[in-house]
Amino acid sequence: MDDGLSRVPGHDAGAPTVDDALMREFGEADGSVSLPERSWTWAFGLRGVGGLLGYILVSSHSEPDEQGRFLLSTLVGLTSATLWLTAARAAQHGNAGQLSRLRTERDTALRQLDTTRSEFHLHKTVHETLARVAARGGGEDAITQALYQLTGLSALIEDRFGNLRSWAGPDRPDPYPVRSSTDQEEMLRQVAREAGPVKVKDRLIALARPRGDLLGVLALEDPEARADEHTVFALDHAQWSLARELVHMRELTEVELRPHRQLIDDLLEGTEEASACARAEAYGHDLQRTHCVVVVHWPGNAANSSFTRAVEQATATSATRPLITRRGDRTVLLTEARPDDDAVYTALAHELGTPDGAIGVSTRCDSPDGIPRCYQEALRALEVRQNSRQRSGTTFFDDLGPYRILGPGNDLRELEDFVREWLGQLIDYDARHDTESVETLSRYFDCGGNYDDAAAALTVHRSTLRYRLQRIREISDRDLADVDTRLNLQVATRVWKIILGGAALTRTPAAQRMLADGVSLVWFTTGS
């Protein structure tokens, strides 16, 4: 045992001891051993296929004869064989157990290898499919179609506001459901808290947000909970493909819009007309047409390029694309198509998923030198809307009434335009017929609408005043019973009388030249 010889324990406590050192000197050979009270003792080696298995010592009071030695040799041979078989059987049993364990480990390793090989194949398929999409310049539709083919689940892309941009696969809802802005923001926060795709109700959702800037939402429809690790892997990698695509689109848009923004910024500040028209023509925009300025403010969205695109899409018509820029937290457009009532506001509220925004629209201008004025008008309209009771919606400068002249920075031209809008027909009628319609209306308002007081101030009979007011209604086509109309007319008569001195609002060419040169405006009346 352990490369040494040890006595096998026996039941004979009085058996003679053997010098172990002497036994080691045999070196696996047979030999005589000396024992007390024994004239003959012989150590027979027990040998097997692998060599010496041990010794068996036989002693006697006399040396055995030849037949005795033969019998002892036979006994030793049988004992050796038995001992070797026992050892071999034990070894074989141990080897069998080890072999069984090795087979189990091999089978486990093979299964793991099969799983790894399968995962590698699936991952390779995902990489190659999305790489082909990128190589072919595929956009959002190509990404959703590839994701649908890889997973077997309907794939879709939404913008950050929840509007559908692309769908691949069956069961596309029509119309597409619109989530409230509150639900949309809560969903985005829920997904953003996790590192990868997140299951939200019947969808597996991933966010395309390179460098933390949310550009879009990629999702798989999974009502039956079929998504596995392969599905998650495919969605995660498709999300990165989408992020690269959206970043590329944004960069292209920025490059495309940069010269347009520089042009509109120059126009808003005031620039040389010929140069501006030439630059605009190079971009396919005709500044010789009538334009108006639109200012859009949607809190929290101004610096977002997707918001700029949403504004551009909402204002797009069959006419030339608008020139668009950002100023602070506002988006400014120069467009040929004047918005229709609340159409642009309604489209933006739907696109962005929130109604908390306001739009200001200027009057029209016929030449580039009027654009700075229109910009101020649009800002004034926006300011009035945001300071009103109903802060969301669209306000047109044309509809501001007296608010057009109550803000800072007004000049005589603007006052004249306001008076001309509300009293122009009466002023022209008085000039042609030498009547006093405007003066009559002014005195009527000064007297608080009291017929007797107004008639006395005008030194006319009450019935004459009634006739004049009826003619004023007919000439101006204004309803004096309407509260807003009365207010605008009263303000207009005050401005006409006090600030403009009751002039007929006709400028001579000399007066126009002086106004252009910054000289104090000289007013002339017609018919006097």
Solvent accessible surface area in square Angstrom, and as a share of the most:
residue,aa,sasa,rsa
1,M,170,0.76
2,D,142,0.74
3,D,163,0.84
4,G,30,0.28
5,L,60,0.30
6,S,73,0.47
7,R,139,0.51
8,V,127,0.73
9,P,125,0.78
10,G,65,0.62
11,H,197,0.88
12,D,100,0.52
13,A,110,0.85
14,G,69,0.66
15,A,40,0.31
16,P,52,0.33
17,T,109,0.64
18,V,26,0.15
19,D,89,0.46
20,D,78,0.41
21,A,48,0.37
22,L,59,0.29
23,M,15,0.06
24,R,147,0.54
25,E,134,0.60
26,F,36,0.15
27,G,60,0.58
28,E,103,0.46
29,A,52,0.40
30,D,63,0.33
31,G,7,0.07
32,S,72,0.47
33,V,6,0.03
34,S,98,0.63
35,L,15,0.08
36,P,95,0.60
37,E,160,0.72
38,R,96,0.35
39,S,89,0.58
40,W,21,0.07
41,T,4,0.02
42,W,64,0.22
43,A,0,0.00
44,F,17,0.07
45,G,6,0.05
46,L,13,0.06
47,R,100,0.37
48,G,23,0.23
49,V,125,0.72
50,G,78,0.75
51,G,30,0.28
52,L,44,0.22
53,L,65,0.32
54,G,12,0.11
55,Y,34,0.13
56,I,50,0.25
57,L,58,0.29
58,V,31,0.18
59,S,39,0.25
60,S,37,0.24
61,H,135,0.60
62,S,73,0.47
63,E,111,0.50
64,P,31,0.19
65,D,96,0.50
66,E,151,0.68
67,Q,127,0.56
68,G,18,0.17
69,R,79,0.29
70,F,138,0.57
71,L,105,0.52
72,L,30,0.15
73,S,61,0.40
74,T,60,0.35
75,L,90,0.45
76,V,13,0.07
77,G,39,0.37
78,L,116,0.58
79,T,42,0.25
80,S,9,0.06
81,A,50,0.39
82,T,86,0.50
83,L,73,0.36
84,W,82,0.29
85,L,89,0.44
86,T,73,0.43
87,A,51,0.40
88,A,35,0.27
89,R,150,0.55
90,A,67,0.52
91,A,54,0.42
92,Q,125,0.56
93,H,143,0.64
94,G,40,0.39
95,N,91,0.47
96,A,54,0.42
97,G,29,0.28
98,Q,90,0.40
99,L,81,0.40
100,S,61,0.39
101,R,143,0.52
102,L,90,0.45
103,R,130,0.47
104,T,82,0.48
105,E,108,0.48
106,R,134,0.49
107,D,52,0.27
108,T,48,0.28
109,A,54,0.42
110,L,87,0.43
111,R,143,0.52
112,Q,111,0.50
113,L,90,0.45
114,D,75,0.39
115,T,74,0.43
116,T,80,0.46
117,R,129,0.47
118,S,57,0.37
119,E,74,0.33
120,F,134,0.56
121,H,115,0.51
122,L,61,0.31
123,H,61,0.27
124,K,97,0.41
125,T,49,0.29
126,V,0,0.00
127,H,91,0.41
128,E,75,0.34
129,T,15,0.08
130,L,11,0.06
131,A,58,0.45
132,R,114,0.42
133,V,20,0.11
134,A,66,0.51
135,A,91,0.71
136,R,193,0.71
137,G,64,0.61
138,G,18,0.17
139,G,26,0.25
140,E,18,0.08
141,D,98,0.51
142,A,33,0.25
143,I,3,0.01
144,T,1,0.00
145,Q,79,0.35
146,A,5,0.04
147,L,0,0.00
148,Y,65,0.25
149,Q,124,0.55
150,L,26,0.13
151,T,21,0.12
152,G,40,0.39
153,L,10,0.05
154,S,10,0.07
155,A,0,0.00
156,L,0,0.00
157,I,0,0.00
158,E,1,0.00
159,D,9,0.05
160,R,49,0.18
161,F,20,0.08
162,G,7,0.07
163,N,22,0.11
164,L,37,0.18
165,R,92,0.34
166,S,6,0.04
167,W,34,0.12
168,A,6,0.05
169,G,28,0.27
170,P,74,0.47
171,D,130,0.68
172,R,143,0.52
173,P,47,0.29
174,D,134,0.69
175,P,117,0.73
176,Y,37,0.14
177,P,76,0.48
178,V,84,0.49
179,R,65,0.24
180,S,60,0.39
181,S,38,0.25
182,T,99,0.57
183,D,82,0.43
184,Q,4,0.02
185,E,68,0.30
186,E,80,0.36
187,M,18,0.08
188,L,11,0.06
189,R,122,0.45
190,Q,65,0.29
191,V,3,0.02
192,A,38,0.30
193,R,164,0.60
194,E,96,0.43
195,A,115,0.89
196,G,31,0.30
197,P,26,0.16
198,V,21,0.12
199,K,83,0.35
200,V,21,0.12
201,K,183,0.78
202,D,75,0.39
203,R,37,0.13
204,L,11,0.06
205,I,6,0.03
206,A,3,0.02
207,L,15,0.07
208,A,0,0.00
209,R,91,0.33
210,P,17,0.10
211,R,193,0.71
212,G,64,0.62
213,D,52,0.27
214,L,30,0.15
215,L,20,0.10
216,G,0,0.00
217,V,2,0.01
218,L,0,0.00
219,A,1,0.00
220,L,0,0.00
221,E,40,0.18
222,D,2,0.01
223,P,94,0.59
224,E,130,0.58
225,A,75,0.58
226,R,140,0.51
227,A,35,0.27
228,D,81,0.42
229,E,141,0.63
230,H,35,0.16
231,T,7,0.04
232,V,58,0.33
233,F,42,0.17
234,A,0,0.00
235,L,0,0.00
236,D,41,0.21
237,H,50,0.22
238,A,0,0.00
239,Q,16,0.07
240,W,130,0.46
241,S,12,0.08
242,L,0,0.00
243,A,2,0.02
244,R,145,0.53
245,E,37,0.16
246,L,12,0.06
247,V,19,0.11
248,H,94,0.42
249,M,59,0.26
250,R,44,0.16
251,E,93,0.42
252,L,99,0.49
253,T,28,0.16
254,E,41,0.18
255,V,90,0.52
256,E,82,0.37
257,L,5,0.02
258,R,144,0.53
259,P,49,0.31
260,H,39,0.17
261,R,35,0.13
262,Q,98,0.44
263,L,0,0.00
264,I,0,0.00
265,D,39,0.20
266,D,38,0.20
267,L,1,0.01
268,L,5,0.03
269,E,121,0.54
270,G,44,0.42
271,T,52,0.30
272,E,107,0.48
273,E,66,0.29
274,A,68,0.53
275,S,52,0.33
276,A,0,0.00
277,C,23,0.13
278,A,60,0.47
279,R,69,0.25
280,A,0,0.00
281,E,131,0.59
282,A,83,0.65
283,Y,77,0.29
284,G,56,0.53
285,H,7,0.03
286,D,57,0.30
287,L,5,0.02
288,Q,114,0.51
289,R,136,0.50
290,T,49,0.29
291,H,3,0.01
292,C,0,0.00
293,V,0,0.00
294,V,0,0.00
295,V,0,0.00
296,V,0,0.00
297,H,29,0.13
298,W,2,0.01
299,P,81,0.51
300,G,85,0.81
301,N,12,0.06
302,A,9,0.07
303,A,91,0.71
304,N,31,0.16
305,S,10,0.07
306,S,18,0.12
307,F,0,0.00
308,T,2,0.01
309,R,49,0.18
310,A,6,0.04
311,V,0,0.00
312,E,19,0.08
313,Q,113,0.50
314,A,26,0.20
315,T,12,0.07
316,A,53,0.41
317,T,77,0.45
318,S,127,0.82
319,A,45,0.35
320,T,50,0.29
321,R,128,0.47
322,P,8,0.05
323,L,3,0.02
324,I,1,0.00
325,T,3,0.02
326,R,74,0.27
327,R,60,0.22
328,G,77,0.74
329,D,78,0.40
330,R,80,0.29
331,T,0,0.00
332,V,1,0.00
333,L,0,0.00
334,L,0,0.00
335,T,4,0.03
336,E,27,0.12
337,A,34,0.26
338,R,62,0.23
339,P,13,0.08
340,D,105,0.54
341,D,114,0.59
342,D,63,0.33
343,A,56,0.43
344,V,11,0.07
345,Y,31,0.12
346,T,82,0.48
347,A,41,0.32
348,L,0,0.00
349,A,19,0.15
350,H,106,0.47
351,E,45,0.20
352,L,5,0.03
353,G,16,0.16
354,T,25,0.15
355,P,78,0.49
356,D,88,0.45
357,G,5,0.05
358,A,2,0.02
359,I,1,0.00
360,G,0,0.00
361,V,0,0.00
362,S,0,0.00
363,T,25,0.14
364,R,115,0.42
365,C,5,0.03
366,D,108,0.56
367,S,39,0.25
368,P,5,0.03
369,D,103,0.53
370,G,11,0.11
371,I,2,0.01
372,P,34,0.22
373,R,87,0.32
374,C,0,0.00
375,Y,19,0.07
376,Q,100,0.44
377,E,9,0.04
378,A,0,0.00
379,L,36,0.18
380,R,26,0.09
381,A,0,0.00
382,L,1,0.00
383,E,90,0.40
384,V,35,0.20
385,R,47,0.17
386,Q,48,0.21
387,N,113,0.58
388,S,44,0.28
389,R,243,0.89
390,Q,114,0.51
391,R,167,0.61
392,S,24,0.15
393,G,5,0.05
394,T,10,0.06
395,T,17,0.10
396,F,19,0.08
397,F,1,0.01
398,D,54,0.28
399,D,108,0.56
400,L,10,0.05
401,G,6,0.06
402,P,15,0.09
403,Y,121,0.46
404,R,14,0.05
405,I,22,0.11
406,L,122,0.61
407,G,19,0.18
408,P,119,0.75
409,G,79,0.76
410,N,47,0.24
411,D,79,0.41
412,L,58,0.29
413,R,106,0.39
414,E,25,0.11
415,L,20,0.10
416,E,20,0.09
417,D,60,0.31
418,F,0,0.00
419,V,0,0.00
420,R,82,0.30
421,E,75,0.34
422,W,31,0.11
423,L,1,0.00
424,G,4,0.04
425,Q,108,0.48
426,L,1,0.00
427,I,8,0.04
428,D,54,0.28
429,Y,41,0.16
430,D,22,0.12
431,A,39,0.30
432,R,165,0.60
433,H,98,0.44
434,D,132,0.68
435,T,55,0.32
436,E,102,0.46
437,S,12,0.08
438,V,3,0.01
439,E,39,0.17
440,T,0,0.00
441,L,0,0.00
442,S,1,0.01
443,R,75,0.27
444,Y,12,0.05
445,F,9,0.04
446,D,64,0.33
447,C,35,0.21
448,G,66,0.63
449,G,18,0.18
450,N,69,0.36
451,Y,47,0.18
452,D,85,0.44
453,D,78,0.40
454,A,0,0.00
455,A,6,0.05
456,A,73,0.57
457,A,44,0.34
458,L,21,0.11
459,T,124,0.72
460,V,37,0.21
461,H,128,0.57
462,R,93,0.34
463,S,66,0.42
464,T,50,0.29
465,L,0,0.00
466,R,114,0.41
467,Y,139,0.53
468,R,68,0.25
469,L,0,0.00
470,Q,86,0.38
471,R,76,0.28
472,I,2,0.01
473,R,75,0.28
474,E,95,0.43
475,I,31,0.16
476,S,6,0.04
477,D,126,0.65
478,R,66,0.24
479,D,84,0.44
480,L,2,0.01
481,A,85,0.66
482,D,62,0.32
483,V,118,0.68
484,D,96,0.50
485,T,19,0.11
486,R,74,0.27
487,L,89,0.44
488,N,14,0.07
489,L,1,0.00
490,Q,62,0.27
491,V,32,0.19
492,A,0,0.00
493,T,2,0.01
494,R,108,0.40
495,V,9,0.05
496,W,26,0.09
497,K,70,0.30
498,I,122,0.62
499,I,93,0.47
500,L,7,0.04
501,G,61,0.59
502,G,26,0.25
503,A,4,0.03
504,A,13,0.10
505,L,8,0.04
506,T,61,0.35
507,R,43,0.16
508,T,45,0.26
509,P,91,0.57
510,A,46,0.36
511,A,0,0.00
512,Q,96,0.43
513,R,151,0.55
514,M,59,0.26
515,L,46,0.23
516,A,87,0.67
517,D,114,0.59
518,G,70,0.67
519,V,72,0.41
520,S,93,0.60
521,L,22,0.11
522,V,64,0.37
523,W,53,0.18
524,F,82,0.34
525,T,60,0.35
526,T,54,0.31
527,G,73,0.70
528,S,123,0.79
